[in-house]
């Protein structure tokens, strides 16, 4: 857990307050994700304002938190190796997205689902610390933010939301005002705040998301969306995860032999390693489908030199 307390959040850094609060919420159950949330906030804050005294002071304390966490979790590959960290954060973000998406498609509309959509979008923001977002993740981020706003506004107005992907229209909702016990980042703890951070979706283009691609392994965890913890070994008598659809193993990979003329480049080895890391991270969440698909991609690349 981060050691140093943060000073009050400067107004210039309002855009990163929810990423920092997400870090606080995940400190105990998902310290790796919490670390990268803070790293994203640090990098973004540096771009916004690193010169005024209050901003420099805040960033300095945030840097202390990052250094303390790095020291505490220095033996964790997800902290020391970016490729592992990226896979870990992405899998966690998509699990949260898929929980909310499954609840939405089932017509189960509630505040936890709304928060899961919004938090998933924040965690996809965090993925930018590893490089440019994939088109798929950028689409998930837009969709998750819009869905959070759309469902919130429907419930607020006494309307029944339309489940599943639909054409997007401008929506906005106030995260701070609508969450119970809303808080801001202050002194390393959560404190009440009178300010609000409104997500505006009006600048998101109207898009038909009926064909949105949902990653494999789209089974919702049986726990609260804000939690999404690893398996604790405790089973529920009332709620069970949906059965997973395990993809068929490509039979050609079982008998294929590497052709003599195949020459793998350093980039090929890096991609194969990435797929294996993704598979390992998926297994942490018992996501067999995603693990199988990524392992098949790695195997095909190593055998044929093609993806």
Secondary structure, 3 states (H helix, E strand, C coil): CCCCCCCCCCHHHHHHHHHHHHHHHHCCCCHHHHHHHHHHHHHHHHHHCCCCHHHHHHHHHHHHHHHHHHHHCCCCHHHHCHHHHHHHHHHHHHHHHHHHHHHHHCCCCCHHHHHHHHHHHHHHHHHHHHCCCCHHHHHHHHHHHHHHHHHHHHHHCCCCCCCCCCECCCCEEEHHHHCCCCCEEECCEEECCCCCCEEECCCCCCCECCCCCCCCCCCCCCCCCCCCCCCCCCCCCCCCCCCCCCCCCCHHHHHCCCCCCCCCCHHHHHHHHHHHHHHHHHHHCCCHHHHHHHHHHHHHHHHHCCC
